[in-house]
Amino acid sequence: MAASEAPDNESLRLELQEAIVTYRHWVAQLTQVTGIIATADVILISYGFSQRLAAILLVASAMPIALLVNYLMVGSLLTPLISLILRFERRLLIRKDSIGAVYVRSYIRSVPQVLSGHIEDLSDEEVRHLELKWATLWAPIPIILYVETLVQIGLFVLSLIVFDYRFM
């Protein structure tokens, strides 16, 4: 009996490991792209001020929106991975120190606080039917990006009206 279960458990462990590696890969990609876009934003703002060009400041104000699109796209890819990690851990009987539960508590805002504290205690059926959603458009990170966009558009308007920067 143990011999017939060993390949199944081993393949599940490999699948779990691959799901975790894929999750880490996407988080690393999100971090790298965020750094690149933030650097491009700073360079555009600096160039716009140094050359007194308002159009460059307008282009720079699109960078936070690019960050938001990237954040939401990667989040939509990570949510099914987290759900898959939780299901693999259930099938392998990993309940204590579950990395899937840590991911849910850290990144998923749709899980009620009461539930996220006891996610290790959920039954297999409850985990299977758990609806995980990435942060909505009104979560803290998107709101910060909205404010950043508005501030940069405000800089664009101020540069045209108050400081008399040329548009092109």
N, C-alpha and C positions, 0 to 999 in steps of 0.2 A: 504494500500500500504506500509506503513512504517513497519507494522508487518511482511510482507513477506520479506522485505529487511534486517531486523535486524539480523536474524540468519545467512544470507549470509555474512554480514559485520563482524559479530562476529567471524564466522569461518575463514574469511580472516585475521582478526586481530590475531587470535590464530596461524594461519599458518605463518604469518609474524613474530610473536614473536618466534616461533619455529625455523624459518630460521635464525633469528638473533642469537639465542642461539647456534644453530649448528655452525654458523660462528665463534662465540666467542670460542666455544669448540675447533675447529680446530686450531685457532690461538694460544690458550693456549697450545695445544698439540705440536705445532711447537716450541713454546718458551721453553717448558720443554725439548723436545728432543734436541733442540739446546744447552741448558745448559748441558745436560748429555754428549753429544758428545764433546763439548768444554772441559769439565772437564776431560773426558777420554783422549783427545788429550794432554792436559797439563800434566797429570799423565804419559802418555807414553813417552813424551819428557823428562820429569824430570827423569824418570827411565832409559831411554836410556843414558842420560848424566851421571847419577850417577854410572851406571854399565858399562859404556863405551861399550855399545852394539849398533852397527849400525843397526841391523835388527829391533830393537824396534823403531828407528827413521823412518825406512822405513814403518813400520806398522802405525805409527802416521801420516805419510803423506797421508794416505787414509782417515783420519777423515774429512777433508774438503770436499772430494768427497761425503762422506756419508751425510754431511750437505746439499750439493747441491741436492742430490737425494731426501732427505726429503723435502727440500724447494720446489722443482718442483712438487713433488707428492701432497703436501698439497695445493699448488697453483692451481693445476689442479682440485682439489676438491672444492676450494673456488670460482672459477670463475662462475660456474653455480649457486652457492648460491647467489652471489651478483646480478646476473641477475634476479634470482627469487625474491629477496628482492625488486629490482626496480619495477618489474611487480606487486607485491603485493601492493606496495605503490601507484602505478598508479591507481590500481583498487579501492583503499581506498581513492583516491583523496588527497594523501599526496604529496604535491609538495614543499612546503616550509619546510626547515629544514629536508630534507630527509637523513636518515642515509645511504641508499643505494648510494646516490650521494657522500657522504663523503667516503664510502668504495671505490667507483670507483676512486675518486681523489687520495686517499691515496695509493692504492695498484695496480691498473691496469695501466700499462704503454702503452698499445696499443691504448687507447683513446686519440685522438688528444687534445692538450692543449686548442684549441679553443672550442672544444666540451665539455670538462670536466668542463669548467667554466660556462656552461649554461645547464647542464644536467637536471636540474629541469624544464627547458622550453621545453624539447623534448616532442613530442606527444606520445601517447600510442603505435602507430604503429612504430615509430622510436625507442622506447625503446625495443619493441619486436624484432626488427631486429638488435639491437646493438650487434656487435660482440666483446665480451670482451675476452682478452687473458691475461694470467698471464705473468709476466716478461719473456723475452726470455733468451736464453743462453748467450746473450751479454749485459744483464742489469747490473747495478752496483753490486748487491749482488753476482751473479755468478762470475763476474770478480774478486771480492775480494777473493772469495773462490779459484779460479784458481791460483791467485798470492800466496795465502797462501800455496797451495799444492806445487807450484814450489819452494817456499822458504824452505819448509820442506824437499823436495827432495834434494835441495841444501845442507841443513844441513847433510843429510844422506851421500851425496857424499863427503863433506868436512870431515866428521867424519872418513870415510874410508881412504881417500887419505892423508889429512893433519895431522889429529890427531891420525892416526893408531889405530882406534877402531877396535875390532874384530867384524866379522859379526854375529856370534852366540856365 
